[in-house]
């Protein structure tokens, strides 16, 4: 694919309009991953489908995760514009159909379509940053997108509750349509068309095998510990299928002319480190986020309506450091932010693990702010590091690759932390309840179903046990996030402007041209070779 534009030639006003359209589409996708959480009660009451409750979230999550690597590769092959437009149309169509749903089956199918669209919008928007901005400026833009991601994700539950209380749940999806159409107009009007190569070698078999492996992996961690036991014939079968699919995918990618995830990416130290960091961070962060709202309600004593507001300090913390790290990364390099972010996040999560029934809201706000500051240090800088290490025709694949690992980490987190909390609950309940009572009821979070009926005299003890169990999971999350510090030590710490400087020096040495001429040639050379030290960036070189 040969582009008609790059960051050195595009009009700044056009670039701003393009990024506005992309950011708007990304905002909608981020909102819809969480906006349903506070409107689900009204939806279930209207559509009568409590048995399918979990699939409202699982369908969106599965389809979004599957599309992330596929969308990135297709955008490298066919261009960002048509792939983003296809994702936007899918998302708008899914939103409109969801608003008209007459039963839960139809609603879940529409959520799946939304997930397919959302899985396209986010990685393509982030990959386009590398097309539109020079390496030294990408940190600032990715910082802004990181802040937008934080705001949208945490604003979703608050906005969903407000719309449902003041209008109807249908407007949770209607609201996507005008903003989605505005994004569509901006992209159609301002995004330059691209000249495609006459031949495409799309790895359809690789895409299918990868999609099947992701479905198996995500369903395993969704069902394990609840619908099926971790150690059981069903779990063994799912893991065996996963292993077979991963081997088949690796074999297919080695022989494919244009693979979905090129095998050589996993031999590049920067890509590998960034992927592992986002996997770890997604696991720790989403483990905390999944149980934070119910912890604040049941243990700290906040109302459901105020739980959305308690996330505001988390968002503010993320915004501050996401923007700050994005602006300063060109001077400091990537590694320092990842190391600082890991430490601050771990401290914040540890502080959250000390909260209890007597802690009060003030401490919770402070601890959430600290946690958010740590998260903001890491999220956008990792993406910049990965993109700046990529060749231009692999930016979409690299962006979607590291995004995929973040999504997998977040999905795995729910199953892992549910298991941690259930395991701890058994220990806590032994000390909290008389043996005669303990033996009659579940030794897991399922016991909470009885605290306002049969076990009302023991409600306080059970809530304390539940709070201690979540605190234990928060403590484990702090330890998990600290692993980011270790992985960051292995990251090659180029500064974004070094990518241009190194290429200038190389051209001067090879051609003996004056620096001014070499610098002019570099403007065209750097986008096509995002990393001046690609060979040195492999796992085998230090």
N, C-alpha and C positions, 0 to 999 in steps of 0.2 A: 504493500500500500504506500502510495506517495501522497503526502499531504500538500494542500495548497497553502497551508499556513504553518507557522511555528511561533514560539514565544518571541523570537527576534524581529518578526515582521508584522504581527497582528496589531491592528489599531487598538489602543488602550480602551477607547469607549466601547468598541465591539466586544472586547474581552470582558469588560465589566458587565455588559448585558448578558453575555453567555453565562458567566458565573452566577448571575442573579437567577437565570432560568434553571441552572443546574442545582443551585442551593435550595431553591423553592421545591423542586422535585424531591431532593434528598430530605428536606424538612418533613414533607408529607409521609415519606416512607418511614422515617424515624418515629414520627408521631403515632403511626398506625401500629407499630410494634407494641405499644403500651396503652394506647387510648382506650382499648376495649376493656381493660382490667376493671375500670370503675363503672362501666355501663353494662357489664355482662349480666348482672342480676336482672335488669329490665329486659334485656334480650331474651334470657332464659324464661322469664315469666311470660313474655309475649309469644315466643316460638315453641315453648314446651319441649325442651330437649336436655334436661339435666344430665342424662346418661352420656351425652356427647360433649359435656362441658370442656374437658381437657383438649379436645380436638380443635376448639376455637383458636387456641394458641399454638398447638402442635402443627396444625395444617399450615399456618402462616410461616412458622419457624422452619419447618422442613423445606418448603418450596423456596423460601428466601435463601437458605443455606445452599441448596442444590444449584441455584442460578448464579451464585456469586462467581465461582470459577469459570463457568460457561460464558457469562456476560463479559468478563474481562478478556477472555480469549477472542470472542467474536468482535469486540470493539477494536482489538489490535488488527483483526483481519479485514473488517468491513468499515471501520471508522467509528468514532465515538457517537457522532450525530445520529445515524440511523438506529443504532442499538439502544441509545438512550430514549429516542422517540418511541421505539417499540415497547420498552419497559414502561414508559409513561402512559401509553395507550392501554396496556394491560392493567396498570394500577388504577387508572380512571374508570375503565370498564368494570373491573372487579369491585370498586367502591360503589358505583351506581347500582350494580346488580345486588350487592350486599344490602343496600338500603331498601331494596324491594323484596327481600327474602320473605318467604311465607312459611318456611319450616327450618329446622336446624340443619338438615342435610344440605339444603340449598345454601344456607348461610356459610357453612364450613367450606363448601366448594368455592364460594366467592372469596372467602378468606385465603384459600390456596392460590387463587388467581392474583389476588393482591400481593401475596408473598412472592410469586414469580416476578411481578413488576418491581416490587421493592428490592429484590435480589439483583435486579439490573441497575436500578437508579443509583444506589449508594457506591458500588465499586467504580462504575463508569464516571460518575461525578468526580470522585477522588483521583482517578487516572487522568482525567482531562486537565487537572491542575498542572501535571508535568508537561502537557502540551502547550499550555498557555503562559507559563511563568518560568523564568530562568531558575536554575538550581538554588541560587542564593535567596530567591524570593518565595520559594515553595513553602518554606516553614511557616511564614506568616499566614499564607492562605490556608494551609492545612490546619493551622492553629484556629483560624476562624471556623472552618468546617467542623473541627473537633468541639469547639464551643457550641456550635449549632446543634451538633449531635447530642451533647449533654443537655442543652435546654429542651430540645424536642422530646428526648426520651423521658425526662423527668416532668415535663409539662403535660405529657399525654394523659396520665391518670387524672390530674387536676382538671384538664379541659374536658375529658370524657365525662367526669362527674357533673361538671357545670352544665354541659349541653343536655345531658340526660335529665337532670333535675328541672331545667328551665324550658326545655323543648321536648323532644322525644329522642330515643336512641337512634332513630333513622338519620338524624342530623349529624351524628358522629361520622357518617359516611357521606352524606350530602355535601358537607363542608369541603371535602377533598376535590369536588368537581370544579368549582370556579378557580381555585388556586392551581389545580392541575392543568386546566386549560390555559391559564396565564403562563405557566411554565412552558407549555407546548408552543404558544405563540412566540415567546422569546427565543426558544431554540430554533423554530422554523425560520424566524426572521433574521437572526443574527449569526447562528452557528454556520461557519463556512462549510460548503460541501467538500468532499475529499475525492481524489482520484484513486480508484481502486485498481489493484493489479488484475489482469484478465483471468488469472487462475487462482482458485482457492483450494486448499487442501485441508478441509475441515475434518477433524478427528471425531466423527460422530460416534464411533464405537467407544473411544476413550471417554467421551462425555456420558454415554449411557452407563458404562461400567462405574465411572466415578459417582454418578447420581445414585446408582443402586447401592454402592458402598456407603455413601453418606446417609441414605435412608435407613440402612441397617444399623449404622453406628448411632444415629440420633434416636431411633426408636428403642434401641437397647438401653440407652441411658434415660430415656423417658419412662420405660416400663420397669426397668430393674429396681428392685427394692419396694415396688408397690404392686404391680400386676404380676410380676414374676420374681422369684428369688434370685439374688445375685449368683448363688451357686445352685444351679438346677440344669436339667436337660435342655430347657428352652434357652437359657442363657448360653450354654455351651454350643448349641446349634447356631445361634445368632453370631457368636464370636467366630465360629468355624466358617460360616458364610462370609463374614467380614474379611477374614484372612484370605480366603480364596479370591474374593473380589479385588482386594488390594494387590495381590500377586498378579492377577490378570491385568489390572490397570498398569502396574509397573512394566509388565511385558509389552502391553500395547503402546505405551508412551515411548518405549525404546525403539519400536519399529515404525511409529507414525511419522509422516513427513512433516507435519506441523502439530505437535502435541498440545493438549490442553494445558498441562503443567509440565514444561520441559524438564527432563531428569537432571540436566546440568544445573538447574536452579538450586537444587538441594546440595550441590557441591560448592555453592558460593556462600562464603561465610556470612555476608551481610543479610542475604535473604533468609538463610537458615536461622540466624540469631533473631531477626525481626519476627519471623514466624513463631519461634518458640516463646519469645517475650509476649506476643499478643495471645498465644494459647494460654500461658500462665496467668497473664493479667485478666483475660476474659474469664478464666476459671475462678480466680479469687474475687474479682469485682462483681460478677454476676451472682456468685454464691451469696455475697453480702446483700446485693440489691434484691434478690428473690425473697429473702426473709426479713429484710429491714422493715417494710410496711407493717406486717403482722406483729413483729416484735414491738414496734412503737405503739401499736394499738393495745395489744394484750398485756404487755409487760410494763411499759412506761405509763400507759393509761391515756393515750391520745385518742381523740375521736377519729372516725373514718374520714370525715371531711378535712380534718387538719393534717392527716397523714401526708397528703399531697404537698401541703405547704412546708412540711418539715424537710422535704427534699430540696428546697430552695437554697439553703446554705451549701449543700453538696454541689449544686449546679454553679453557684457563684465561685466556689473554690476551683472547680474544673475550668470555668471560663477564664479566671485570672491567670492560672499557670499555663493553660493551653495557648492563650494569646501571647503571654510573656515568652514561653519557650519557643513559639513560632517566630517571634521577632528577633530573638537573640541567638538562635541555633546557628546562624551563619558565622557568628563570632566564636561561639563556644564549642561547636561540634555536638554530636548527638549523644555520646555516651554519658556525659555528666548529668543530663536531664533524666535519662533512664535510671541511673543509679540513685539520684536524689529522689525521683518520683517513687521508686521502690521503697526507699526508707520512710518517706513521709506517709505513703499509703499504708505501710505496715504499722506505723505508729498509730495512724487514725483507726485502723481496724482493731488494733489491740485495745485502744481506748473504748471503742464501741463494745468490746467484749467485757468491759467492766460495768456497763450500765445494768441497772436493776429496777425493781419496783419503786425504789425511793430516790432514784437519780434525778428525776425532773427533766423538763424539756430543755433548759438552758445548756446543760452539759451535752445533751444529745445534739443540739445545734452546733456547738463548738466542735465536737468530735467529727460530725459529718463534714463540716467545713475543712477540717484538716485532711480527712480522707479524700475529699474532692480535689484539694490542691495537689495531692500526690498523683491522683489519676490524670489530672490535666497535664502534668509534666511528661507523661509517657505517651499518651495516645496519639497525638498528632506527630510528634518527633519520630516515632517508629515508622510511620508511613512515609515521611520525608526521606529517612535513611534508606528505606527499601526502594523508593522510586529513583533516587539519585544514584543508586548502584545499578540500575537497569538500563539495558539498551533501549533505544527509543521504540523499536517495534515490539518490545516485550513489556512495556510499561503497564498495559492493561492486565496482562497475565500475572505480573509481579504484584500489582495492587490487589487484584482479586485473590491471589494466592495467600498473602498475609492476612487479608480480610477474612478468608475462609477459616484460617486457624483461630482468629478471634471469635468467630461465630461458633466453631466447634467447642472452644473453651467455655463459652457462655452456655451452650446447650448441655454439655457434660456437667457443668456446675450444679444444676438443679438436682440431678440424680445423685451426685456425690454428696452434696450437702444435706439432702434429705436422709441419706443413709447415716451420715455422721450424727445428725440430730436425733434420729430414731435410736441409734445405738447408745447415745448419751442419755436419752430419756429413760431407758431401762434402768440404768445405774441410778439416776436421780430419783426415780419413782420408788426404788427400794427403800431409800432413806426417808422419803416424804410420806409414804402410805403404810398403814398397818398391813401385815402380811396377808390377812384374810381378804382385804380389799384389793391389794396388789394382784393376787392370784385370779381375781374375777374379771379383770379388765385388760385391754390391750396395753402392752409395754412400749408404746410408741406414741406419736402425735395423734393417733386415732383416739386416744383417751380423752382428748379435748371435746369430743362430741358429747361427753357425759357430764361435763363439769357444771352445767346449768340444770341438770335433772338428777340422776342417781347419785352423782358425786359432788353435789353442791356443797356439803359441809367441808369437803377437801379442796374446794376450788382454788383457794389461795396457794396451798401447797403445790398443787398441780401446775398452776401458772408460774410459780417460782421455779419449779423443775423444768418447765418448758423454756423459760428465760435463760436458765443456766445452760441448757442444752444448745440454744442458739448462740449464747456467749462462747461456748466451746467451739462451735463452727466458725464464729468470727475470729477466734484466736488461731485456728488452723488456717483461715484465709490470710491472716497476717504473715504466717510462716510461708505460705505458698507464694505470696507476692514478693517476699524477700528473695526468692529464687531469681527474679528479674535482675537483681543486683549482680548475681553471679554470672548470668548469661551475658549481661552487658559488658563484662570484663573481656569477653572474647570478640566483641564487635569492633571492626575496623573503624576508627573514628575520624574519617574525613570530614572536613567542613565543606558545606555546599560550594563556596567559592573556589575551593581547591580543585574541583572538577574542571573549572575553566582554566585555572592557573597551570595545572599539570598538562593539559592539552596544548596550551600555548608553548610551554617549554619543549614538549615533544616535537611540535611542528618546527620550532626554531632549530632544534638539533638536527632534524632530518632534512630540512630544506634550506637551512642557513638564510632564511628570509628575514627581513627586518621585523621587529616585534609588532609593529603596527599592522603589517600585512598578515602576519600569523594570527594576530588577534581578530582581524576581520574574518579570516577563514574559520576561526574557532566558533564564531556565532552559528555557523551552519554545521560544524562538526560535533559540538557537544550534545545537541539533542539526539543525534543518531548514535551516540556512544555515551550514555549517561554516566559511566564510571570509567575514569582514566586508568584504574588499576584493577580491571576485571580479573586478570589472571592471579594477581596477588590476593584477590578477595576470596579465593577458594578455601575450602576447609583445610586443605593440605598445606597451605603456605601461611607463614606468620611473619 
